[in-house]
C-alpha cells in the first residue's frame, strides 16, 4: 500500500497569555505533557489594546526514522510521494472560532518538549515556552523572536476553518522534502518541526480557542501524524493482456509485463542486471505449451523503438523486479496463447519463459454497469501489529453466465479490476482508519498480476486489540464514479 504514518515525537503549546490575575503573562509556561494542544488569539482582555496568542509546536522523527526509510526505499524518492500533516480537533466547551485561517510554518531552531501540564493557570514552567526553546545545564536557549523561530523562505501552508471543528489535513510536501534534505545554514537550514498559529495574530478581534489532540492523547487515531502517500500499485497485464485495436487509443494498446526473480524466497537482482540496466523480451507462438516458430513482429510503442521489431526493451524496477511495456497486433487468426521469453541483449541467456492468453477488445451498443462479487481468499482471523500482510482478492462479475460446450466450466476466472481501491474501518465505531485514497495520489489503489488483484497493509498503523473491516470501491468508467461495495471483510489486530 502507498501509505506510511509517522506519529509526532514531540509537541507542546506555547503562549504569552495573561494568567488569572490579568497582570502577569504566562510566557514561561510549558504544556509539553498535556493531552491537547491549543491555538488562540484574544484581543482586549487585559486592556483595550492587549493581545494574547497561543501557538502549537509539533516535531516528527524526520532526521531519524523517515530519512532511514527513504534510504531503504520504504518511502519513494522526492517528487513521487506526498506528505500530509494530520492534526485532529478536540471538542471542548469554550468559545470556538469560525471562518479563520491558520498558518503552518517550518521551525528553524531545535526545542525541547517539556513536562508541563497546566493549560489553564499557566503555573507549570518548562524548558520550551514563549521565550525559550530549550534549557540545559549550560543555561537557557532563547528564541531569536518570542513565540518561536520560523523559516521565512520555506514554503508553509494555510488552512481555512469554516465552522471551526475541522481537523487539519494539509499537504506540506515541499516543507517535508526540505526537512529531509537537512541542509545546514542559510535561509533553508535545518528544520525542527512545524508551528501552527492563527494567521492574523494582530487582529483587533478575538479568535478564541481551537484545540487539537496531542501525541499523549488516549485516542490512538487522533494523535498528530505525518502521513506519506503515493501510488504503489503494480499493474501486471499478464492476466489482463489485450491485442492492439483501432478501438483503443495508443496508450491503451500498450501492455505492461513483469518478471519477478526470487531466490530462496527473496527477490534478488539477476546478476548483471541492476538499477539502470535493460532486459529484453521476445514473443513466440505456442506449440504444445512451448515457444514455437519465429519471433513475433511488434508494432512501435513502449519498449519497441522500431516498427515491426522483434524485441521489446525492458527495465529494472526494483530489487529483483523487471518490466517491459509493449503492444502486440493480432493476426487474421489470433493466437490463443503466446510466450514471452526474457533474455540478455545478445539473446544467449534466457532468464524466464512465460505464458500469456491475449484478449481481443470489442465494442458494445450499451453502456453497461458491471456489478462485482468478491472475496479475500487468504483472509485470516487475526494479524500481528508488527507484520505487513498481503491480501488477495477474488473478483467476478455478478450474473456471470458461462458458455456451455462439451465440458461445462463451473468456476469463472478471476476478473481483474484495473481501478480498485480499499479502505479500513474500525468495527466498534465504523471509524475510517485508512480512508479510500481515490484522489490524485491513489495511495490505496490495488495492484494486480496474473492471479488477480491484491494489496499490502502495514498492520503497525492499526491499534492492537480491535477488530477491523476492509471495504472496496471500484471505478465505473461508464458512470465516471467510484462505487463502494457493502461487503466487509473482518479481522483483528493483536500485539
C-alpha positions as CSV (number, residue, x, y, z in Angstrom):
1,X,0.0,0.0,0.0
2,X,1.2,3.5,-0.7
3,X,0.7,4.9,2.8
4,X,3.0,5.3,5.8
5,X,2.3,7.1,9.0
6,X,4.7,8.7,11.5
7,X,3.4,9.8,14.9
8,X,4.8,13.0,16.4
9,X,7.7,12.5,18.7
10,X,7.3,15.9,20.5
11,X,4.6,18.5,20.8
12,X,3.7,21.4,23.0
13,X,1.7,24.6,23.4
14,X,3.4,28.0,24.0
15,X,1.6,31.2,24.9
16,X,2.0,34.8,26.0
17,X,-1.5,34.8,27.5
18,X,-2.2,36.5,30.8
19,X,-2.5,34.4,33.9
20,X,-5.7,34.6,36.0
21,X,-4.7,37.8,37.7
22,X,-4.6,39.5,34.2
23,X,-1.4,41.2,35.3
24,X,1.3,38.6,34.6
25,X,1.8,36.9,31.3
26,X,2.5,33.1,31.2
27,X,5.4,33.4,28.8
28,X,7.4,30.9,30.9
29,X,4.7,28.3,31.0
30,X,5.2,24.8,29.4
31,X,2.5,22.3,28.4
32,X,4.6,19.6,26.9
33,X,2.8,16.6,28.6
34,X,-0.7,17.9,28.1
35,X,-3.0,15.6,26.1
36,X,-4.3,18.5,24.0
37,X,-2.8,21.4,22.0
38,X,-4.2,24.9,21.9
39,X,-4.2,27.8,19.4
40,X,-5.9,31.1,20.0
41,X,-5.8,34.9,19.6
42,X,-7.5,37.0,22.3
43,X,-7.8,40.8,21.9
44,X,-8.7,43.4,24.5
45,X,-8.9,41.1,27.6
46,X,-6.3,42.8,29.8
47,X,-6.7,46.3,28.3
48,X,-8.5,47.8,25.3
49,X,-5.4,47.1,23.1
50,X,-3.9,43.9,24.7
51,X,-3.3,40.8,22.5
52,X,-2.7,37.3,23.7
53,X,-1.7,34.4,21.5
54,X,-1.1,30.7,21.7
55,X,0.8,28.5,19.3
56,X,1.5,24.8,18.8
57,X,4.8,23.2,18.0
58,X,5.0,19.7,16.6
59,X,8.0,17.6,15.7
60,X,8.3,14.3,13.8
61,X,11.1,11.7,13.5
62,X,12.3,13.0,10.1
63,X,16.0,13.1,10.8
64,X,16.0,9.5,12.1
65,X,13.2,7.2,11.1
66,X,11.9,8.9,7.9
67,X,15.4,9.5,6.4
68,X,16.2,5.9,7.1
69,X,13.0,4.7,5.4
70,X,13.8,6.9,2.4
71,X,17.3,5.4,2.1
72,X,15.9,1.9,2.4
73,X,13.3,2.5,-0.3
74,X,10.4,2.2,2.0
75,X,9.4,5.7,1.1
76,X,9.7,6.8,-2.6
77,X,12.0,9.5,-3.8
78,X,11.2,13.2,-3.7
79,X,8.6,14.0,-6.3
80,X,6.9,10.6,-6.1
81,X,5.3,11.0,-2.7
82,X,3.1,13.5,-1.0
83,X,3.3,14.4,2.7
84,X,0.2,15.3,4.7
85,X,0.1,16.8,8.2
86,X,-2.8,15.4,10.1
87,X,-3.9,17.0,13.4
88,X,-7.3,16.3,14.9
89,X,-9.9,18.5,16.5
90,X,-10.7,18.2,20.2
91,X,-14.3,19.0,21.3
92,X,-14.4,21.5,24.3
93,X,-16.9,23.7,26.0
94,X,-15.2,27.0,25.3
95,X,-15.9,29.6,22.6
96,X,-14.8,28.1,19.2
97,X,-13.6,30.4,16.4
98,X,-15.1,30.3,12.9
99,X,-14.2,31.5,9.5
100,X,-10.5,31.9,10.1
101,X,-7.1,30.8,8.7
102,X,-4.2,29.1,10.5
103,X,-0.6,29.2,9.3
104,X,1.7,26.2,9.3
105,X,5.5,27.1,9.2
106,X,8.8,25.3,9.5
107,X,10.5,25.8,12.8
108,X,14.2,26.8,12.4
109,X,15.5,26.1,15.9
110,X,15.7,22.9,18.0
111,X,13.4,22.8,21.0
112,X,12.5,20.6,24.0
113,X,9.0,19.3,24.6
114,X,9.0,19.9,28.4
115,X,6.9,18.2,31.1
116,X,4.3,20.9,31.9
117,X,0.5,20.1,32.1
118,X,-1.3,23.2,33.2
119,X,-3.2,24.8,30.3
120,X,-5.5,27.0,32.4
121,X,-3.4,28.9,35.0
122,X,-0.1,28.5,33.3
123,X,1.6,27.5,36.5
124,X,4.0,24.9,35.0
125,X,7.3,26.3,33.8
126,X,9.4,24.4,31.4
127,X,12.3,24.3,29.0
128,X,10.2,25.2,26.0
129,X,7.9,28.2,26.2
130,X,7.1,31.5,24.6
131,X,10.5,33.0,25.2
132,X,12.8,29.9,25.3
133,X,13.3,26.9,23.0
134,X,15.3,24.7,25.4
135,X,17.2,24.7,28.6
136,X,20.2,22.7,29.8
137,X,22.9,22.7,32.5
138,X,24.6,25.3,30.3
139,X,21.6,27.7,30.6
140,X,18.6,28.6,28.5
141,X,18.5,28.8,24.7
142,X,16.1,31.6,23.9
143,X,14.1,32.0,20.7
144,X,15.5,34.8,18.5
145,X,12.0,36.1,18.4
146,X,9.5,35.5,21.1
147,X,6.9,32.8,20.1
148,X,9.4,30.7,18.1
149,X,11.8,30.9,15.2
150,X,10.5,30.0,11.7
151,X,11.9,29.6,8.2
152,X,10.5,32.6,6.3
153,X,11.6,31.2,2.9
154,X,10.5,27.6,3.3
155,X,7.0,27.3,1.9
156,X,4.4,26.7,4.5
157,X,0.7,26.2,4.3
158,X,-2.5,28.0,5.2
159,X,-5.5,26.1,6.4
160,X,-9.1,27.5,6.4
161,X,-11.6,26.6,9.1
162,X,-15.2,27.2,8.2
163,X,-17.2,26.1,11.3
164,X,-14.1,25.7,13.5
165,X,-14.5,22.0,14.2
166,X,-12.4,20.7,11.3
167,X,-9.3,18.7,11.5
168,X,-6.1,19.7,9.8
169,X,-5.2,17.5,6.8
170,X,-2.9,19.5,4.6
171,X,-0.2,18.8,2.0
172,X,3.1,20.0,3.3
173,X,5.3,18.1,0.8
174,X,7.7,20.9,0.0
175,X,8.3,21.6,3.7
176,X,9.0,17.9,4.5
177,X,11.3,17.5,1.5
178,X,13.3,20.5,2.7
179,X,13.3,18.9,6.1
180,X,14.6,15.6,4.8
181,X,17.4,17.3,2.9
182,X,18.7,18.6,6.3
183,X,20.5,21.5,4.8
184,X,22.8,23.3,7.2
185,X,22.9,27.1,7.4
186,X,21.2,29.6,5.1
187,X,17.6,30.6,4.8
188,X,16.5,26.9,4.4
189,X,18.6,25.4,7.1
190,X,17.7,22.5,9.4
191,X,14.0,22.2,10.1
192,X,12.9,21.2,13.6
193,X,9.2,20.6,13.2
194,X,6.2,22.7,12.3
195,X,4.5,25.6,14.1
196,X,0.7,26.2,13.9
197,X,-0.7,29.6,14.7
198,X,-3.6,32.0,13.9
199,X,-2.8,33.7,10.6
200,X,-3.7,37.2,11.9
201,X,-2.4,37.5,15.4
202,X,-2.6,41.2,15.3
203,X,-6.3,41.3,14.5
204,X,-8.4,43.8,16.6
205,X,-10.8,40.9,17.5
206,X,-10.6,37.6,19.2
207,X,-10.4,34.2,17.7
208,X,-10.6,32.4,21.0
209,X,-9.7,28.7,21.3
210,X,-9.1,25.9,18.9
211,X,-7.8,22.6,20.4
212,X,-6.2,19.6,18.9
213,X,-5.2,16.2,20.2
214,X,-1.6,15.9,21.3
215,X,0.6,12.9,21.0
216,X,-0.2,11.9,24.6
217,X,-3.9,11.6,23.8
218,X,-5.6,8.4,24.8
219,X,-7.3,8.3,21.4
220,X,-4.8,6.5,19.2
221,X,-6.0,7.8,15.8
222,X,-6.3,11.4,17.0
223,X,-2.6,11.8,17.7
224,X,-0.7,14.2,15.3
225,X,0.8,12.3,12.3
226,X,2.8,13.0,9.3
227,X,1.4,10.7,6.5
228,X,3.3,9.7,3.3
229,X,1.0,8.9,0.4
230,X,2.0,7.6,-3.0
231,X,0.6,5.3,-5.7
232,X,2.2,2.0,-5.1
233,X,0.0,-0.1,-7.4
234,X,1.8,-2.6,-9.7
235,X,-0.3,-3.3,-12.8
236,X,0.9,-6.5,-14.4
237,X,-1.1,-7.2,-17.5
238,X,-0.1,-10.8,-17.9
239,X,-3.6,-11.9,-16.9
240,X,-5.2,-8.9,-18.5
241,X,-3.4,-8.7,-21.8
242,X,-5.1,-7.3,-24.9
243,X,-4.2,-7.3,-28.6
244,X,-3.9,-3.9,-30.2
245,X,-7.2,-2.5,-31.5
246,X,-8.2,0.5,-33.6
247,X,-11.0,0.9,-30.9
248,X,-8.5,2.0,-28.3
249,X,-6.0,4.9,-28.1
250,X,-2.4,4.2,-28.4
251,X,-1.7,4.3,-24.7
252,X,-4.4,1.7,-24.0
253,X,-2.9,-0.7,-26.6
254,X,0.2,-1.0,-24.5
255,X,0.5,-3.9,-22.0
256,X,3.0,-4.0,-19.1
257,X,4.5,-7.3,-18.2
258,X,6.6,-8.0,-15.1
259,X,9.3,-10.5,-14.2
260,X,9.9,-11.4,-10.5
261,X,13.3,-13.0,-9.8
262,X,13.0,-15.0,-6.5
263,X,16.0,-16.8,-5.0
264,X,15.5,-18.8,-1.8
265,X,12.3,-16.9,-1.0
266,X,13.5,-13.4,-1.6
267,X,13.7,-11.0,-4.5
268,X,17.2,-10.6,-5.9
269,X,18.6,-8.9,-9.0
270,X,19.6,-11.1,-11.9
271,X,23.4,-10.9,-11.9
272,X,24.5,-8.1,-14.2
273,X,21.0,-6.5,-14.5
274,X,20.6,-3.9,-11.7
275,X,19.4,-0.4,-11.5
276,X,19.8,1.4,-14.8
277,X,20.3,-1.8,-16.8
278,X,18.0,-3.2,-19.5
279,X,16.5,-6.6,-20.1
280,X,14.9,-7.9,-23.3
281,X,11.8,-9.7,-24.2
282,X,10.8,-11.7,-27.4
283,X,7.5,-13.3,-28.2
284,X,6.6,-16.6,-29.8
285,X,3.5,-18.6,-30.8
286,X,2.8,-21.6,-28.7
287,X,3.0,-25.3,-29.7
288,X,2.4,-27.9,-27.1
289,X,2.7,-25.2,-24.5
290,X,6.2,-24.2,-25.6
291,X,7.6,-21.3,-27.7
292,X,7.5,-22.2,-31.4
293,X,8.5,-20.7,-34.7
294,X,10.0,-17.3,-35.4
295,X,9.9,-14.3,-33.1
296,X,6.6,-12.3,-33.4
297,X,6.8,-8.8,-35.0
298,X,5.9,-6.0,-32.7
299,X,4.5,-2.5,-33.5
300,X,6.3,0.5,-32.4
301,X,5.4,1.8,-28.9
302,X,6.6,1.3,-25.3
303,X,9.8,-0.6,-25.2
304,X,9.7,-1.1,-29.0
305,X,11.6,1.7,-30.8
306,X,11.3,0.5,-34.4
307,X,8.1,-0.7,-36.1
308,X,8.0,-4.5,-36.7
309,X,10.9,-5.1,-34.5
310,X,11.0,-8.5,-32.7
311,X,12.4,-7.3,-29.3
312,X,11.0,-5.2,-26.6
313,X,13.4,-3.5,-24.2
314,X,12.5,-3.8,-20.5
315,X,14.0,-2.2,-17.4
316,X,14.9,-2.8,-13.8
317,X,12.0,-1.6,-11.5
318,X,13.3,-2.5,-8.0
319,X,15.4,-5.3,-6.5
320,X,14.6,-8.5,-8.4
321,X,11.7,-6.9,-10.3
322,X,11.7,-6.0,-14.1
323,X,9.1,-4.8,-16.5
324,X,8.5,-4.3,-20.2
325,X,5.9,-2.2,-22.0
326,X,4.7,-3.2,-25.5
327,X,1.8,-3.9,-27.9
328,X,1.1,-6.9,-30.0
329,X,-1.1,-6.9,-33.1
330,X,-3.4,-9.9,-33.7
331,X,-3.1,-11.8,-37.0
332,X,-6.2,-12.8,-39.1
333,X,-6.4,-15.8,-36.8
334,X,-5.4,-14.5,-33.4
335,X,-3.1,-16.8,-31.4
336,X,-4.8,-18.1,-28.3
337,X,-1.5,-18.4,-26.4
338,X,1.8,-16.6,-26.8
339,X,5.1,-17.0,-24.9
340,X,7.3,-14.2,-23.5
341,X,11.0,-15.1,-23.3
342,X,13.2,-12.8,-21.2
343,X,16.9,-12.7,-22.2
344,X,20.1,-10.6,-22.3
345,X,20.8,-8.3,-25.2
346,X,22.6,-11.0,-27.3
347,X,19.8,-13.5,-26.6
348,X,22.3,-16.0,-25.5
349,X,21.0,-16.3,-21.9
350,X,17.3,-17.0,-21.3
351,X,16.1,-15.9,-17.8
352,X,12.5,-16.8,-18.0
353,X,9.7,-18.1,-20.3
354,X,6.1,-17.1,-19.5
355,X,2.7,-17.8,-21.0
356,X,0.0,-15.2,-22.0
357,X,-3.6,-15.7,-23.2
358,X,-4.4,-12.4,-25.0
359,X,-7.9,-10.9,-25.2
360,X,-9.4,-9.0,-28.1
361,X,-11.1,-5.7,-27.5
362,X,-14.8,-5.4,-28.6
363,X,-17.2,-2.5,-28.7
364,X,-20.7,-2.5,-27.3
365,X,-24.1,-1.0,-28.1
366,X,-25.0,-0.4,-24.5
367,X,-23.4,1.4,-21.6
368,X,-23.4,-1.4,-19.0
369,X,-22.6,-1.1,-15.4
370,X,-20.6,-4.1,-14.0
371,X,-21.5,-5.4,-10.6
372,X,-19.0,-7.5,-8.7
373,X,-18.9,-10.5,-6.4
374,X,-15.7,-10.6,-4.4
375,X,-13.9,-12.4,-1.6
376,X,-10.5,-12.1,0.1
377,X,-9.1,-15.6,-0.5
378,X,-6.3,-15.5,2.1
379,X,-8.0,-13.6,4.9
380,X,-7.0,-14.6,8.4
381,X,-8.9,-14.1,11.6
382,X,-6.1,-12.1,13.2
383,X,-2.8,-10.4,12.4
384,X,0.1,-9.2,14.4
385,X,0.7,-5.4,14.6
386,X,4.3,-5.9,13.6
387,X,3.6,-7.5,10.2
388,X,2.7,-6.3,6.7
389,X,0.1,-8.6,5.2
390,X,-0.7,-9.1,1.6
391,X,-4.4,-9.6,0.8
392,X,-5.5,-11.4,-2.4
393,X,-8.9,-10.5,-3.9
394,X,-11.0,-12.9,-5.9
395,X,-13.5,-11.0,-8.1
396,X,-16.0,-12.0,-10.7
397,X,-18.8,-10.1,-12.5
398,X,-22.1,-10.6,-10.8
399,X,-24.6,-12.5,-13.1
400,X,-21.7,-14.4,-14.7
401,X,-23.1,-17.0,-17.1
402,X,-20.7,-19.5,-18.6
403,X,-20.9,-20.7,-22.2
404,X,-21.6,-24.4,-22.2
405,X,-19.6,-26.6,-24.5
406,X,-18.8,-30.3,-24.3
407,X,-17.4,-29.6,-20.8
408,X,-19.1,-27.0,-18.5
409,X,-16.7,-24.6,-16.7
410,X,-18.4,-24.1,-13.4
411,X,-15.7,-21.7,-11.9
412,X,-15.1,-18.4,-13.6
413,X,-11.6,-17.0,-14.0
414,X,-10.6,-14.2,-11.6
415,X,-11.9,-11.0,-13.1
416,X,-9.1,-8.3,-12.8
417,X,-10.3,-4.8,-11.8
418,X,-8.0,-2.2,-13.3
419,X,-9.1,0.6,-11.0
420,X,-9.9,-0.7,-7.5
421,X,-9.3,0.9,-4.1
422,X,-9.7,-0.3,-0.5
423,X,-10.3,1.3,2.9
424,X,-10.0,0.0,6.5
425,X,-12.6,0.8,9.2
426,X,-12.6,0.1,12.9
427,X,-15.6,-2.1,13.6
428,X,-16.6,-0.8,17.0
429,X,-17.4,2.7,15.7
430,X,-17.0,2.5,11.9
431,X,-14.1,4.9,12.0
432,X,-12.2,5.2,8.7
433,X,-8.8,4.3,9.9
434,X,-7.5,4.2,6.3
435,X,-9.9,6.1,4.0
436,X,-10.3,5.5,0.3
437,X,-7.4,7.1,-1.5
438,X,-9.1,7.8,-4.8
439,X,-7.8,11.3,-5.3
440,X,-4.7,12.4,-7.1
441,X,-2.3,10.2,-5.0
442,X,-4.3,7.0,-5.4
443,X,-2.5,5.7,-2.3
444,X,-5.0,2.9,-1.7
445,X,-5.2,1.7,-5.3
446,X,-4.9,-2.1,-5.6
447,X,-2.2,-3.9,-7.7
448,X,-2.9,-6.8,-9.9
449,X,-1.0,-9.7,-11.6
450,X,-1.8,-12.9,-13.4
451,X,-3.8,-14.2,-10.4
452,X,-5.9,-11.1,-9.7
453,X,-6.0,-8.0,-7.5
454,X,-4.0,-7.6,-4.3
455,X,-2.7,-5.0,-1.8
456,X,-0.4,-4.8,1.2
457,X,-1.4,-3.5,4.6
458,X,1.1,-2.3,7.2
459,X,-0.6,-3.5,10.4
460,X,1.6,-1.2,12.6
461,X,-0.7,1.6,11.5
462,X,-3.6,-0.1,13.3
463,X,-4.2,0.0,17.1
464,X,-3.9,-3.6,18.5
465,X,-6.8,-5.1,20.4
466,X,-9.5,-4.1,18.0
467,X,-11.5,-5.6,15.1
468,X,-11.3,-4.0,11.6
469,X,-13.0,-4.4,8.3
470,X,-11.8,-4.0,4.7
471,X,-14.2,-2.4,2.2
472,X,-13.7,-1.9,-1.6
473,X,-14.6,0.6,-4.2
474,X,-14.2,0.1,-8.0
475,X,-14.1,2.8,-10.6
476,X,-17.0,2.6,-13.1
477,X,-15.9,4.2,-16.4
478,X,-19.5,4.3,-17.7
479,X,-20.7,6.2,-14.7
480,X,-17.5,8.1,-14.2
481,X,-17.5,7.5,-10.5
482,X,-16.1,5.2,-7.7
483,X,-18.7,2.8,-6.4
484,X,-18.3,1.5,-2.9
485,X,-19.5,-2.1,-2.2
486,X,-21.2,-3.1,1.0
487,X,-19.1,-6.2,1.6
488,X,-17.0,-6.0,4.8
489,X,-14.1,-8.5,5.4
490,X,-13.3,-8.6,9.1
491,X,-10.1,-9.3,11.0
492,X,-8.5,-8.5,14.3
493,X,-5.1,-7.0,15.2
494,X,-3.1,-8.3,18.1
495,X,0.2,-7.3,19.7
